[in-house]
Amino acid sequence: MTSNPRSSAAHPALEAVVPAPRPEWRRAFDADPHSQASHSPEWVDGVCAAGGFEDVTRLYETHDGRQLVVPMVRRSYLGGVLSRQGSLPLGWGIGGVISSDPIQPGDLTAIHADLRDQRGVLRTFIGPTARSGATWAAADLPGVKSVRRLCHVLDLDGGFETVWSKRFTSTARTAVRKAYKSGVVVEVDTTGSRLPEYFTLLESSTKRWAQQQHEPLLLSRLRTRSAASLTRYQALAAAVPTRFRLYLAMLDGQAVAGIIVYRGNGTRYTGGAMIKELAGPVRANYLLHRTAIEDACNAGSTHFDFGESGASQGLAVYKTRFGARPEPYRNYVIERLPFTELDRSLRRAVKWAIGFREPADPEKEGSDSRAAG
């Protein structure tokens, strides 16, 4: 794989190398306290192999010698004349900018300007970490479109004993104890071999979502599988075998709930599913998250990202019971045609046509999610 230096006179503070050299990329990934598994070279390789993308990760060097890496993939059309790219595309993980040095708003302004000026790129999507939200908000990004997001993030400093005693609420601790007393046992898959069991649980969740939202089951299945297909999850688990964790809650020998997390310097929960009538009464999800959080602490993660919370008050309450705090941030889109507005209009039209109802607050005993990365 060859590197192609590109210096832009319009943006003299930055010089880009595409694709990013692996040693510099690895250095940024290892040193950034907020980096997640999806920022790693191996993850991007997995995305390219499973999704038919090309690695166009960008290494920028500032005038004062700092290096910034933007993990990015691209899909080309018409023989490469036109393309769309993402850091990372929706459903393929968290992207944005990582660095071994502090990232400044001015850095993001210059990166945005460079991406905006790329020829033939119809659309560039950037989905940064929640913890970088304030830095992105302070950057000058003329012409960019943005979508508000909300994550809940748990600090892991002090180790698990501190997290358990000081940050978990009494409600969460009581629920964990109930799960133990009810006979729930957590089993951990680090290879992806048990993902079919997880997808059986996901089918149960999908049926429940369809009923709650007054959505045809076929449409609900299509939406779920567009973000969470078995082949995609297996490919990503294989790409980062030391970072993948599937936690399954077993009751009387049957999987009743499961969550998937990936480890970087930060650990991220990417999705969950359950058989509600079996997992709910025994508080299985609380024990799953308790186990995953303890493992993240033992692995040296700086934080545990509970993933997208949306506008669900119930989901937010569930996450705060573990001590997670809300972290507002935005996704960003640079595009030459109004794809974002067209997508929103089509989604509104479909929801109106089927009488779609926004889901009620999730059950107190846990959560499940369609999130993929």
C-alpha positions in Angstrom: 0.0 0.0 0.0 1.6 3.3 -1.1 1.2 6.7 0.5 0.5 9.8 -1.6 1.5 13.0 0.2 -0.8 15.9 -0.6 -0.1 19.4 0.5 -2.8 22.0 0.0 -1.8 25.6 -0.5 -5.3 26.6 0.5 -4.8 25.0 3.9 -1.1 25.6 4.7 -1.5 24.5 8.3 -2.1 20.9 7.3 -0.4 18.3 5.1 -2.3 15.1 4.4 -1.0 11.6 3.6 -3.6 9.1 2.2 -3.8 6.4 3.1 -2.3 7.0 6.5 1.0 5.2 7.3 0.3 2.4 9.8 3.0 3.3 12.3 1.7 6.8 12.8 -1.9 5.6 12.8 -1.1 3.0 15.4 0.7 5.6 17.5 -2.3 7.9 17.5 -4.7 5.1 18.3 -2.6 3.8 21.2 -2.1 7.2 22.8 -5.5 8.9 22.4 -7.4 8.4 25.7 -10.7 8.5 23.8 -9.9 6.1 21.0 -12.2 3.2 20.5 -11.8 -0.1 18.7 -13.3 1.3 15.5 -10.4 3.8 15.2 -7.9 1.0 14.8 -6.3 0.0 11.5 -7.6 -3.6 12.0 -11.2 -2.4 12.3 -11.0 -0.3 9.2 -9.5 -3.3 7.4 -12.5 -5.3 8.5 -14.9 -2.7 7.3 -13.3 -2.6 3.9 -13.4 -6.4 3.6 -17.0 -6.8 4.7 -18.5 -3.7 3.2 -16.7 -3.3 -0.1 -15.0 0.0 0.9 -11.5 1.4 0.3 -9.3 2.6 3.1 -8.7 6.4 2.6 -7.7 7.1 6.2 -6.0 10.5 6.3 -2.9 11.5 8.3 -2.6 15.2 8.8 0.5 17.0 10.2 0.1 20.5 11.6 2.6 23.4 11.3 3.8 22.7 14.8 4.5 19.0 14.2 1.4 17.4 15.7 -0.2 14.4 13.9 -3.9 13.9 13.5 -5.5 10.8 12.0 -9.0 10.5 10.5 -10.0 6.8 10.0 -12.0 6.9 6.8 -13.4 4.6 4.1 -14.7 5.3 0.7 -17.0 3.7 -1.9 -16.4 4.9 -5.5 -18.7 5.0 -8.5 -18.3 5.5 -12.3 -14.8 4.2 -12.3 -13.8 6.4 -9.4 -15.0 9.7 -10.8 -17.6 10.0 -8.0 -17.5 8.7 -4.5 -18.9 8.9 -1.0 -16.9 8.4 2.2 -17.3 8.2 5.9 -15.4 8.4 9.2 -17.0 6.0 9.6 -20.2 5.2 7.6 -23.4 4.8 9.7 -23.5 1.3 11.2 -19.8 0.7 10.8 -18.5 2.3 14.0 -17.3 5.6 15.5 -14.9 7.8 13.6 -13.7 11.3 13.8 -10.1 12.4 14.7 -7.6 10.7 16.9 -4.2 12.0 18.0 -1.4 11.4 20.5 -1.6 15.2 21.1 -4.5 17.4 22.2 -6.9 18.1 19.3 -7.8 21.8 18.9 -10.9 23.4 17.3 -8.7 25.0 14.7 -7.4 21.5 13.6 -11.0 20.4 12.9 -11.7 23.6 11.0 -8.7 22.9 8.7 -9.6 19.2 8.3 -13.2 20.2 7.4 -11.9 22.6 4.8 -9.6 20.0 3.2 -12.5 17.4 3.1 -14.9 20.0 1.7 -12.5 20.8 -1.2 -12.0 17.2 -2.4 -13.1 16.7 -6.0 -15.7 14.1 -7.0 -16.7 13.3 -3.4 -20.5 13.7 -3.2 -20.8 13.1 0.5 -18.5 12.9 3.5 -20.0 11.7 6.8 -18.2 12.2 10.1 -19.4 10.5 13.3 -17.0 11.5 16.1 -16.9 10.3 19.6 -19.2 11.9 22.1 -16.3 13.0 24.2 -15.0 15.2 21.4 -18.3 16.9 21.1 -17.2 20.2 22.7 -14.1 20.5 20.5 -16.2 19.9 17.3 -18.8 22.4 18.5 -16.1 25.1 18.9 -14.7 24.6 15.4 -15.6 26.8 12.4 -17.3 24.5 9.9 -19.0 26.6 7.2 -21.6 24.8 5.1 -21.5 21.6 7.1 -24.8 19.9 8.1 -25.1 18.4 11.5 -27.4 16.1 13.5 -27.7 16.3 17.2 -26.8 13.1 19.1 -26.6 12.1 22.8 -24.5 9.4 24.4 -24.1 8.5 28.0 -20.5 7.8 29.2 -19.2 6.3 32.4 -15.8 7.4 33.7 -13.8 4.4 34.9 -11.1 6.2 36.9 -10.5 4.7 40.3 -11.1 1.1 39.2 -14.2 -1.1 39.5 -14.5 -1.0 43.2 -14.8 2.8 43.0 -17.2 2.6 40.1 -19.4 0.0 41.9 -19.5 1.7 45.2 -19.5 5.4 44.2 -21.1 5.6 40.7 -23.5 2.7 40.5 -26.8 3.8 42.2 -28.4 1.6 44.9 -31.0 0.7 42.3 -28.4 -0.8 39.9 -26.6 -2.7 42.7 -29.9 -4.1 44.0 -30.8 -5.2 40.4 -27.4 -6.9 40.0 -27.8 -8.8 43.2 -31.3 -9.9 42.1 -29.9 -11.3 38.9 -27.3 -13.3 40.9 -30.0 -14.7 43.2 -32.2 -15.6 40.3 -29.5 -17.8 38.9 -28.5 -15.7 36.0 -25.0 -16.6 34.7 -22.9 -14.5 32.3 -20.9 -16.2 29.6 -18.4 -14.4 27.4 -17.7 -15.0 23.8 -14.5 -13.5 22.4 -14.5 -15.1 19.0 -17.9 -14.4 17.5 -18.8 -18.1 17.5 -21.9 -17.4 19.6 -23.2 -14.5 17.5 -26.0 -16.7 16.1 -27.4 -17.0 19.7 -27.3 -13.2 19.9 -29.2 -12.8 16.7 -31.9 -15.2 17.9 -32.4 -12.7 20.8 -32.3 -9.8 18.3 -35.2 -11.4 16.4 -37.2 -11.4 19.6 -36.4 -7.7 20.2 -37.2 -6.9 16.6 -40.7 -8.4 16.9 -41.3 -6.3 20.0 -40.1 -3.1 18.3 -42.4 -3.7 15.4 -45.4 -4.0 17.7 -44.5 -1.0 19.8 -43.9 1.2 16.7 -46.9 0.0 14.7 -44.4 -1.0 12.0 -44.7 -4.0 9.6 -42.5 -6.8 10.9 -40.8 -7.1 7.5 -39.8 -3.4 7.5 -38.6 -3.6 11.1 -36.4 -6.6 10.2 -35.0 -4.8 7.2 -34.1 -1.8 9.3 -32.5 -3.9 11.9 -30.5 -6.0 9.5 -29.3 -2.9 7.6 -27.4 -2.0 10.7 -26.8 -5.3 12.4 -26.4 -8.3 10.1 -24.8 -11.5 11.3 -22.2 -11.5 8.6 -21.1 -7.9 9.4 -20.8 -8.6 13.1 -18.8 -11.8 12.4 -16.5 -9.9 10.1 -15.8 -7.2 12.6 -15.3 -9.7 15.5 -12.8 -11.5 13.3 -11.1 -8.2 12.5 -10.5 -7.2 16.1 -10.4 -10.5 18.0 -8.7 -9.1 21.1 -11.3 -6.3 21.4 -14.6 -8.0 20.7 -16.8 -9.2 23.6 -20.3 -10.8 23.5 -21.8 -11.2 26.9 -24.7 -13.6 27.1 -27.0 -13.9 30.2 -27.9 -17.5 30.7 -30.9 -18.7 32.7 -31.5 -22.4 33.1 -29.2 -23.0 30.2 -30.9 -20.6 27.8 -29.6 -17.3 26.5 -32.2 -14.6 27.6 -30.2 -11.4 26.9 -27.0 -10.3 25.3 -24.8 -7.2 24.8 -21.9 -6.6 22.5 -19.0 -4.3 23.4 -15.6 -3.4 21.8 -12.5 -2.3 23.7 -10.1 0.4 22.8 -8.7 3.0 25.2 -12.4 3.4 25.8 -14.9 0.6 25.8 -18.1 1.0 23.8 -21.4 -0.8 24.1 -22.7 -1.2 20.5 -25.9 -3.2 20.8 -28.1 -5.4 23.0 -31.1 -7.8 22.6 -33.2 -9.9 24.9 -36.3 -12.0 25.4 -38.1 -9.5 27.5 -40.4 -11.8 29.4 -37.5 -13.9 30.5 -34.7 -11.3 31.0 -36.7 -8.5 32.5 -38.0 -10.0 35.8 -34.5 -11.3 36.7 -32.7 -8.1 35.8 -30.4 -9.9 33.4 -29.3 -6.7 31.6 -28.0 -5.1 34.8 -25.7 -8.1 35.4 -24.5 -8.0 31.8 -23.5 -4.4 32.0 -22.0 -4.9 35.5 -19.8 -7.6 34.1 -18.8 -5.7 31.0 -17.9 -2.6 33.0 -15.7 -4.6 35.4 -13.9 -6.2 32.5 -13.4 -2.8 31.0 -11.9 -1.5 34.2 -9.6 -4.5 34.4 -8.5 -4.0 30.8 -7.5 -0.4 31.6 -10.2 1.4 29.6 -10.6 5.1 30.5 -14.4 5.1 30.0 -17.4 3.0 29.2 -19.5 4.5 26.4 -23.1 3.3 26.6 -23.8 4.3 23.0 -26.6 6.4 21.5 -29.4 7.4 23.9 -31.6 9.4 21.5 -34.6 11.1 23.0 -35.6 8.2 25.3 -35.9 9.3 28.8 -36.3 5.8 30.1 -33.1 4.7 28.3 -31.2 7.7 29.8 -32.4 6.8 33.3 -31.2 3.2 32.9 -27.7 4.3 31.9 -27.4 6.9 34.7 -28.1 4.2 37.2 -24.6 2.9 36.4 -23.1 6.4 36.9 -23.0 7.3 33.2 -23.4 11.0 32.3 -25.0 12.6 29.2 -22.5 13.7 26.5 -24.2 15.7 23.7 -22.4 15.7 20.4 -23.2 15.9 16.7 -22.7 13.9 13.5 -21.5 16.0 10.5 -22.1 15.8 6.8 -20.4 17.6 3.9 -22.3 17.1 0.7 -22.7 18.6 -2.7 -26.4 17.5 -3.2 -29.2 17.6 -0.6 -29.0 13.9 0.2 -29.6 14.5 3.9 -32.9 16.4 3.3 -34.1 13.8 0.8 -33.4 11.0 3.3 -35.3 12.8 6.1 -38.3 13.4 3.8 -38.4 9.8 2.7 -38.3 8.6 6.3 -41.1 11.0 7.3 -43.2 9.8 4.4 -42.8 6.2 5.2 -43.6 6.7 8.9 -46.7 8.7 8.0 -47.8 6.0 5.6 -47.5 3.1 8.1 -48.8 5.1 11.1 -45.4 4.8 12.8 -45.3 5.4 16.6 -42.1 6.5 18.3 -41.2 3.8 20.8 -42.2 4.2 24.4 -39.5 4.5 27.1 -37.7 1.2 27.4 -38.5 -1.2 30.2 -36.9 -0.5 33.6 -35.1 -3.8 33.6 -32.8 -3.0 30.7 -32.4 -1.9 27.2 -31.8 -3.3 23.7 -30.6 -1.5 20.7 -30.2 -1.7 16.9 -26.9 0.2 17.1 -24.1 -1.5 15.2 -20.9 0.4 16.1 
